[in-house]
Structures are given as C-alpha cells and as structure tokens.
Amino acid sequence: MNAETEKKIGENIKKFRLNAKMTQDVLAAKMQLSGCDITRSAIAKIEVGQRHIYPDEIIILKEILNVSFDDIFCLN
C-alpha cells in the first residue's frame, strides 16, 4: 500500500475506535486476547500511517470494532 492509503485506513481505524469509546490500550488488550501480538504503540503508528497493518490484524479489528472490511478500507 502507498502512504496515503495507509494513512486513510489508519484514520478509519482511529475513528471506529473512538466511536467505540475505546483507548488504544484497551484495543491492544482486546486484540491480544484474540491472539494478535500487538502493542498500544503499534496501534498508534497504524492510526497515523507509520506502520503497515497485517491481514490478521485487520480481521481482528473488524470483529472487535464491529465494522465491515468496506468501512476499514473506505478511501473517501
């Protein structure tokens, strides 16, 4: 993915996390409980487009944040 795409996806994830009234720490903990080895710092970097997001992370985020893949990947 290019930098603009990663930044937009990160913004989407942040928006959905905030809508769920979840901190980065809580989201990281929920992802860890779902079997994803991720830290709060990694989530922060994903949200600003500084870190690639892996397919398994996207799948878990979709479930935890109760959104669709289309929501996560919306580039509008």
C-alpha positions as CSV (number, residue, x, y, z in Angstrom):
1,M,0.0,0.0,0.0
2,N,1.1,3.5,-0.6
3,A,1.5,6.0,2.3
4,E,-1.8,7.9,1.5
5,T,-3.8,4.7,1.6
6,E,-2.2,3.5,4.8
7,K,-2.9,6.9,6.4
8,K,-6.5,6.8,5.4
9,I,-7.0,3.3,6.7
10,G,-5.4,4.3,10.0
11,E,-7.7,7.3,10.2
12,N,-10.7,5.0,9.7
13,I,-9.5,2.6,12.4
14,K,-9.0,5.5,14.8
15,K,-12.5,6.9,14.1
16,F,-14.1,3.5,14.7
17,R,-12.0,3.0,17.9
18,L,-13.1,6.4,19.2
19,N,-16.8,5.7,18.2
20,A,-16.5,2.5,20.3
21,K,-15.2,4.7,23.2
22,M,-12.0,2.6,23.4
23,T,-8.5,3.7,24.2
24,Q,-5.5,2.4,22.3
25,D,-4.6,0.4,25.4
26,V,-8.0,-1.3,25.5
27,L,-8.0,-2.1,21.8
28,A,-4.5,-3.6,22.1
29,A,-5.6,-5.7,25.0
30,K,-8.7,-7.0,23.2
31,M,-6.6,-7.8,20.1
32,Q,-4.1,-9.6,22.3
33,L,-6.9,-11.7,23.9
34,S,-7.9,-12.6,20.3
35,G,-4.5,-13.9,19.6
36,C,-2.9,-10.9,17.9
37,D,0.6,-9.9,19.2
38,I,0.2,-6.1,19.1
39,T,1.1,-3.2,21.4
40,R,-0.6,0.2,22.0
41,S,2.4,1.8,20.3
42,A,1.8,-0.3,17.2
43,I,-1.9,0.8,17.1
44,A,-0.8,4.4,17.5
45,K,1.5,4.0,14.5
46,I,-1.1,2.3,12.4
47,E,-3.6,5.1,13.1
48,V,-1.2,7.7,11.7
49,G,0.0,5.6,8.8
50,Q,3.5,4.9,10.1
51,R,3.2,1.1,10.3
52,H,1.9,-1.4,7.9
53,I,-1.2,-3.3,9.0
54,Y,-1.3,-7.1,8.6
55,P,-4.2,-9.1,7.3
56,D,-4.7,-11.0,10.6
57,E,-4.8,-7.6,12.4
58,I,-7.5,-6.3,10.0
59,I,-9.6,-9.4,10.6
60,I,-9.5,-9.0,14.3
61,L,-10.0,-5.2,14.2
62,K,-13.1,-5.8,12.1
63,E,-14.6,-8.1,14.7
64,I,-13.6,-6.0,17.8
65,L,-14.8,-2.7,16.3
66,N,-17.9,-4.3,14.8
67,V,-17.3,-2.8,11.3
68,S,-17.1,-4.2,7.8
69,F,-14.0,-4.5,5.6
70,D,-15.5,-1.9,3.4
71,D,-15.6,0.5,6.4
72,I,-12.0,-0.1,7.2
73,F,-10.8,0.3,3.5
74,C,-13.1,3.3,2.6
75,L,-10.8,5.8,1.0
76,N,-13.4,8.7,0.7
